[in-house]
Each structure stands twice: as C-alpha cells, then as structure tokens.
Amino acid sequence: QAKAPMAFVSSGRYINPALVSPKLLSALLLGSTGTKKSLQVGKQFAVCVTAIRVAASHLISPPRRQGKVSKVISGNAHSYDFARMSAVFCMAFHEKALNAQLSQHDLSFSTKAQSVETGTGTPQRKVIRTFKSPVKVSSQAGPSTPTPITAFFPPVLDFNADVPIYDARGKTVDYQKDLPALAKKLPPFTDGEVPVDSFAVVGYSATTYVSGGDGK
C-alpha cells in the first residue's frame, strides 16, 4: 500500500512531482502583475501528490503564529523524492532556484493564512472570492511560455475551507483511477489530527510568488 503513491507518476491533472516528466508541466500566470505562477498540466491546474511521514498536523486546530492562523500539515518526504521534485519544480517554473516551506527536513503544506482579531484569538471574517468569469487559457502557450489568467482562481485553499482527510487504513487505492473521487472510495478520518509518524499522502497545488523587495 505504501509503494503505490511513491510509484504513481500521473493521471490527468494529478501528478507525482518526483516522477512526472517536466515536459508535461507549465507555469500559469495569476493576475496581471506576473508575480504569481501556478503549476498546470495541459489546461488544468495540477494537483501534486506526495507521500510523507507526518511530523505535525494542525488541520483541525491550527495554532496562532504572529497574529495569523493557517491549517497545515508537515512531514518528511523520501530524500530521493525531495531531490527529484525540487528539480522538476525548478524546470516547470523556469527558475534556477526556489524557496520552499521547509523547516529542517519537514515540508509544510498549508492553506492561506488568515489574520486573527487582536485579543480574541478568533480569525477575522473574510469574504471568499469566486470566479468572475470562466478561466481562459491560451492554446498557444507552451511549457516555456507562462499563460496569463484574467479570471480569479484560488490556487491555495482559503483558511475557512474544509481540508478533507481520508482514512486509507486497510484500503487499497488505485492512484490511476481513484484520486478524483476519493470521497466515494475512502471514509473520512474521524480521529482528530493526523497522528505524528503516520504515513500520509498529501494532495496540494504548487504556486510561486515574489517575496521581498529584491525580487526573489
């Protein structure tokens, strides 16, 4: 069961960034500033799939850090997987180097951060934006030419969104067929946070953005 997600390569929009060919991927510009890009497969936003050993899970009760909260799960990917996926992401986004949400050897996968009201510990209410119009992707764009997108698309889950957690213990998942409909294949995980040292498979989007004033 543990070998299946690590041997998985791709199926539709679902990819294993450690094994997929970067030739299948391209970078999609978000907005008009050109500072954010999201990974896509063909004309669809890519959903990356990575197996980790869980180091911490805060998907149910996220902690407050520096006045903000976000739902997050972190853990170690296989060392070979991490080396390969790092190279694939750099090639797909056409960057020589990228910074990542990495603490020691742990990768972090998180929702958007949300500000917390001072003194209350309660996340501020926020209006969730939706599509203004259907997403339009140019058919002329290739892997080396990021495609601009004018309609709003949230490539990262909002803090208020539910993060589905499925229980695959004792189950067999066909990664070529089952990923689009896991809710029908697997029962929800109802034991709270994902236990530390668990083997988990995380589905996530890959987005780059410019941070700081030096353009890096």
C-alpha positions in Angstrom: 0.0 0.0 0.0 2.8 2.4 0.8 4.6 1.7 -2.5 1.6 2.7 -4.6 1.7 6.5 -4.1 5.5 6.6 -4.4 5.4 4.7 -7.7 2.5 6.8 -9.1 3.5 9.1 -12.0 0.4 10.9 -13.3 -3.2 10.6 -14.1 -5.0 13.6 -15.7 -4.4 16.6 -13.5 -2.9 14.5 -10.7 0.9 14.2 -10.7 3.7 12.9 -8.6 6.3 15.7 -8.9 9.1 13.3 -8.1 8.4 11.1 -11.1 6.4 13.1 -13.7 8.2 14.5 -16.7 8.5 18.3 -16.6 7.7 18.3 -20.3 4.0 17.8 -19.3 4.0 20.8 -17.0 3.8 24.6 -17.5 3.5 27.7 -15.4 0.3 29.7 -15.4 0.5 33.4 -14.6 -2.1 34.5 -12.0 -3.4 38.1 -12.3 -1.8 40.9 -14.2 1.3 41.6 -12.1 3.2 38.5 -13.2 4.4 37.8 -9.6 2.5 34.6 -9.0 2.5 31.4 -11.1 0.7 28.2 -10.6 1.6 24.7 -11.9 -0.6 23.3 -14.6 -1.0 20.1 -16.7 -2.3 20.9 -20.1 -5.1 23.4 -19.4 -5.8 22.2 -15.9 -4.3 23.3 -12.6 -2.1 20.5 -11.3 -2.8 18.6 -8.1 0.5 17.3 -6.8 0.6 14.1 -4.8 3.5 13.4 -2.3 3.9 10.8 0.4 5.3 12.0 3.7 6.0 10.8 7.2 3.9 13.2 9.3 5.8 15.4 11.7 2.9 17.6 12.8 -0.7 18.1 11.9 -2.8 21.3 12.6 -5.7 20.8 10.2 -8.3 20.7 12.9 -7.0 23.1 15.5 -4.4 25.4 13.8 -2.2 27.4 16.1 -1.8 31.2 16.1 1.5 32.5 14.9 2.4 36.1 14.7 -1.2 37.2 14.6 -2.2 34.7 11.9 -3.6 31.2 11.6 -3.5 28.6 8.8 -4.3 25.0 8.5 -1.1 23.0 8.0 0.4 19.5 7.8 4.1 18.9 7.7 6.4 15.9 7.3 9.4 14.3 5.6 9.2 13.2 2.0 11.6 10.4 0.9 15.0 12.0 0.3 15.1 10.9 -3.3 11.6 12.2 -3.9 12.5 15.6 -2.5 15.6 15.9 -4.7 13.6 14.9 -7.8 10.6 17.1 -7.1 12.8 20.1 -6.4 14.4 19.7 -9.8 11.0 19.3 -11.5 9.5 22.4 -9.9 12.5 24.5 -10.9 12.3 23.3 -14.5 8.5 23.7 -14.7 8.6 27.2 -13.3 11.8 28.0 -15.3 13.7 29.1 -12.2 17.3 28.3 -11.2 16.3 28.1 -7.5 13.1 28.3 -5.5 12.5 28.8 -1.8 10.1 26.4 -0.1 8.1 26.0 3.1 10.8 23.8 4.6 11.8 23.6 8.3 14.8 21.3 8.8 13.8 18.3 6.8 10.0 18.9 7.0 7.9 20.1 4.1 4.8 22.1 5.1 1.5 22.1 3.2 -0.9 24.9 4.3 -4.0 26.9 3.5 -3.9 30.6 3.2 -3.0 32.4 6.4 -5.8 34.5 8.0 -5.4 37.4 10.4 -6.6 36.9 13.9 -8.6 39.7 15.7 -6.4 41.2 18.4 -7.1 39.9 21.9 -9.8 37.4 20.8 -8.0 34.6 19.1 -10.8 34.5 16.5 -10.0 34.6 12.8 -11.4 37.7 11.1 -14.3 37.1 8.9 -13.4 37.2 5.2 -15.4 37.3 2.0 -14.4 34.4 -0.2 -14.0 35.5 -3.8 -15.3 33.4 -6.6 -14.8 33.2 -10.4 -15.7 36.4 -12.2 -15.8 34.5 -15.5 -14.7 31.1 -16.8 -11.0 30.7 -16.9 -9.5 31.3 -20.3 -6.2 29.6 -21.2 -4.4 30.3 -24.5 -3.9 27.3 -26.6 -0.7 28.8 -28.0 1.2 28.8 -24.7 3.8 26.1 -24.3 5.8 24.9 -21.3 8.3 27.7 -21.7 5.7 30.5 -22.0 3.6 31.2 -18.9 0.0 31.9 -19.8 -1.7 34.9 -18.2 -5.0 34.4 -16.5 -7.6 37.2 -16.0 -10.3 35.5 -14.1 -9.8 34.9 -10.3 -8.9 31.4 -9.3 -7.8 30.4 -5.8 -4.8 28.2 -6.3 -4.5 27.9 -2.5 -7.3 26.8 -0.2 -8.8 29.6 1.9 -8.4 29.2 5.7 -12.2 28.7 6.0 -12.2 25.9 3.5 -12.6 22.3 4.8 -9.4 20.3 4.3 -10.6 16.7 3.6 -8.8 13.9 5.5 -9.5 10.4 4.4 -8.7 7.1 6.2 -6.9 4.6 3.9 -6.1 2.1 6.6 -7.0 -1.3 5.4 -8.0 0.1 2.0 -6.4 -0.2 -1.5 -6.3 2.9 -3.6 -5.8 2.8 -7.4 -3.9 6.0 -8.0 -4.7 5.9 -11.7 -8.5 5.9 -11.2 -9.5 6.8 -7.6 -7.9 10.2 -7.0 -10.8 12.3 -8.5 -13.4 10.6 -6.3 -11.6 9.7 -3.0 -14.7 10.8 -1.0 -16.6 7.8 -2.6 -13.7 5.4 -2.1 -12.5 6.2 1.4 -14.2 7.0 4.7 -13.3 10.3 6.4 -10.7 10.2 9.1 -12.5 11.0 12.3 -9.8 10.6 15.0 -8.8 14.3 15.1 -5.4 15.4 13.8 -3.3 13.1 11.7 -1.0 11.3 14.2 2.7 12.0 14.2 4.8 9.4 12.4 1.8 8.4 10.2 2.3 7.6 6.6 0.2 10.2 4.7 -0.3 11.1 1.1 -0.9 14.9 0.6 -2.6 16.5 -2.4 -1.6 20.1 -3.0 -1.2 22.8 -5.5 2.2 24.3 -6.4 2.4 28.1 -6.6 5.3 30.5 -6.8 5.3 34.2 -5.9 7.8 37.0 -5.5 8.7 37.7 -1.9 10.5 40.8 -0.5 11.9 43.8 -2.3 14.8 42.1 -4.0 12.6 40.2 -6.4 13.4 36.7 -5.0 
